[in-house]
Structure formats: structure tokens, C-alpha cells
């Protein structure tokens, strides 16, 4: 299957990194310079956006949501399938702007570049299998039953790397504050995140916490401080706030 990536930003590149080798790629975008760079990097054909015929193409739409209406005036024809990664943009809105036989919403994240994205999917079940195959190539996909569920998932799967980056950076800074060299603190946190993924895949977070926390120990002291700072409440509210943005 040939996949046409419409867009040239960070997510377009991350998806291309994860999909290359498994799919034949081509690019459509407005920026000629970026198109040339993408073409060279992925050895892929490209076309500058402007009265572009998308008939029969399998498109991954990687643009900013606010640009959808403008982009719609620059494409013509009917795509075979449209996979949109636009946050908060409904299938109905997509269909009003870009003609496609089948439409699916997807919410991957930038870990797609390393085939490690968590991707939520929903939409036309006629291409459910194709959608799962494509997005499993860049990590792990999960098909959801409604657009509301996908919008909630956006706050986790899509925005999550930013939240985890905040945790990682804070832990690195904490190590430096107490006297670790910056490079050593960075290395420790990187190794921590690498090792945590397989733990989380096998155990509930509460069990991981309990296995580490000894009575009156260092973990208990640090954990109590996080609870005093309402860390859990802040993360729950962050998911809610992100979800509310998708509903505007």
C-alpha cells in the first residue's frame, strides 16, 4: 500500500520515520523546501499542494486543525482512505472538507519515529483492519468505539509525551539540585524510563509502587511529598483540561 502524507511538520516526519521500509511513501505539502528535504530523506516522490488530485490515494492528514478549511480548497477528487491525526476535528468536519470513501481519526504521538507510539483510532470500520495494521507499524494501536473516547485518548496518547517529559526533566533537575552531575542525572532518568515500560506492561501501577516503597524508607518520604503537592490531582486535571480543548 502506498501512503500519502499530507503535511511536513514534526508529526509528519515522525510518522514517516516509523512507516519507512514498511510502506511506499509520498508527500504533499505547501513548503517546497521541506518537500525536497523529505523527498531526499525518504527517497519518496512529492507534490506541492495546490489543486492537487487525491483520487484513489490513502492519505495520512498531518496538518494543524486550523488549516483544514484552507487545505480543502487546494485538493480535488476523492481519496480512497483518509487517516486524520487532527486533534479535536470530527469525522463530520473532515468529510465536509476532504472527500474520501473511508475516514478514520487517529491520535498517535511523536514516539512514532521509534515505532513506539500509542495510537488511538476510531471511524469507518470498513478500513479498521488497514488502520490497525498501519498504526501498529509505528507502535501499538487501540480501536475505540466513539469520537468522544478518541478525544479523551488524545489527552493521554497524543499529549502524554509532554507530561512525561515534564516528569523526566523535573527528576533530572532534582538530582542536580542534590549534587549529581547533570549528565549523570540525565543518564539515570533515561534508564529509569526505559526500564519502566516493561514493568508497566506487566503490573498495575499500584503494585509497582508497593514493591518499591518500604516502611519509613526513601521512596515513602518522596512519595508523601508528591502527594502533599497534589501531583496525582494535577495529572488528572491535566487530562481533563486537554480533553476539554478537543470539545471546543
N, C-alpha and C positions, 0 to 999 in steps of 0.2 A: 504494500500500500504506500502510495506517495502522500506525504503530509505537507500541506502548505501553511507555513507560519506567517500570519499576518501581523506584523509588528516587528520592532527591532530593539526593544528595551531589555532590561535586566531579566525579566521572566522569559521573554522570547529566547534569549541566549541560554538561560538555564535549561529550558525545555529542549533546545537543540542539542546541548551538551549531553543530556540524558538519552535522547532519541537517536542520535547519530549512530550509525552502524547497524541499527535495527530497522530503520525506515529510510526511504529515499525522501530527502527534504528539499523544499524550495521556499523562497522568501518573497513576501510582498510588503513594501513599506514606503513611506514618504521620503525618507532621508537617503539620498543617493550614496553618500559616503559610507554610511553604515551598511547599506546593502552590499556594496563592493567588499567591505571588510568581512561580512557574514558569508558572502559567496566564496571568498578565498579560504576562510577558516574551515568551512564545512564542505567545500567543494560542491556547492549547490547552485542551481540556477536561481535567478531573481528577476523581479519585475517591479518597476516603480509604480506606486499607486496612482491611479488616475484613469477613470473609465476602464477599469480592469475587469475582464471577463472571468468570473469564478465558476462558470458552469462545470459541473461534474467534479469539482475539487473537494478534497477533505481538508477543511480549514481549521486550524487552531487559532482562535482570535485572541491576540495578546496586545491589546491596546488599553489606554485609560478609558474608564467608563464615560467620561465626559466627551470623549472624541467619537463615540459611536455614531451619532447623528451625522457628523461631518464625513466620517469614513463611508457611511452608507450611500452618500451621493457620488462616491468615486468607484463603486463596484457595480457590476451589472451581471445578469444571468442568475442561475440558481445552483448553489453548491450542492454536492451530494450530502455532505455532513458538515455541521458546524459545531466545534467544541469551543465554548467560550469560557475564558478564565476571568471575565469581568465581574468584580465583586458587586453584589447588590443590584445586578442587572437581570431582570426577569426574562424567562423564555419568551413571554409575550412581547416584551420590548425588543428582544433580539429578532424575533420573527417579523416585527414591523419594520425593521431596519435592514436586515440581510436575509435574502431568500435562500432557503436550504430545505432539502427534502426531510432532513432529520436534524434536530437540535438538542445538544446536551450541554449543561453547565458543569464546569469542572473547577475545583479550587485546589490547585497544587501549591507548593511553596518552592523557595529558591534551592532547597536541597535536591531538587530535580536534577541539578547539574551533576550530582554524585549518585544518581539513581537511588536516592533516599528520601524522596518526597512522600508526605502523607497527603493523599488527594481524595477529596470528596466529590462524588458525581451524582447527578440526577438529570432526568429529562426523558427523551424519547427511548422507550425500551427496545425499539426495533434495532437500535445500534448499541444497546447495553454491553453486549459481548465485545464489540470492537472497542468501545470506550474503555472498558476494564483492561483489555489487552494493551492498548496504547499507554494508559497511565500506570499500569503495573510495570511497564518497562522502565519508568522513572522512579519506582519505589513501590508503595503499597496503596491501592485504591479501595474506596468503600462506597458502594452504591446506596444512596439514601432515597426515601420514598416521597420526599416533598422538597419544594424550593425553600420552605421555611427552615427545614432541617439543614439544608446546604448553607443557608445564611448563618445559622448558628455554628456550623462546622467551619465556616470561613474565619470566625473569630479564634478558632483553635488551629486548624490546619494551615490556613493562609497567614495569619498574623503571629502564630506561635513562635516562629524563629526569632522575632523581635523580642518577645517576652523572655525567651530562654537566653538570648544574648544579653539582656539586662541582668539576669541572674549570674551568668558567667562573668560578666565584667565586674559586677559588684563583689563576687567572690575573689576574683583576681586582685581587686583593689584592697580587699580585706587582708589578704595575705601580705601584700606590700606594706600596708599600714602597721602590721605587727612585726615586720622586719625581713620578710622574704625578698629576694631579688625579683624584679619584675619578670624576667624570663622564666625563672623557676616557678613562680606563681601561675603564669600562663600555662606552662607545661603541665602542671598538676591539674588545673581545671580542665584542660583539653583531655587529659587521660581520664578524668572523672566522668566527663560526658560520654566518652567512648565506651567506658565500662558500664555506664548506667543503662544504656539502651537494651542490652540483653537481659539485664536484671528486670527491667520494667516489662519486658515481653513475657516473663515467666512468673512474676509475682505482683500482687496488689501493692500499691504504694505504702499502705499502712503496714504491711508485713515487712517491707524493706526497712521502713523507719524503725519498727520494733526490733529488728535483728541487729540494728546498729546502736540503738540507744540503751546504754547501761545505766542502772540506778546511780544518780548523783554524778554521772560522768560528763565528759566534754560535749558529747552530742546533745545530751539533755539540757545542758546550760545554753548551748547555741540555739536549740530548737525553741526553748522557752522565750528567748529574746525575739525570735522571729514571730512567735505567737503574740507577744506583747506589742510588736509593731504592726499587728493586723495584716501580716503578709498573706495569709490564706484568703482573708476577706478582700484584700486588694486585687488578687488574681481573679477571684470570682467576679468582682465588679468590672474588671478589665474585659473579661469575656462578654459580659452583658453590654458594656459600652460599645464594644466593637460590633456586636450583633445589631444594636440599635442604629448604627450608621448605615447598615445594609438596608434598613427599612425606610430610609428617607427617600 
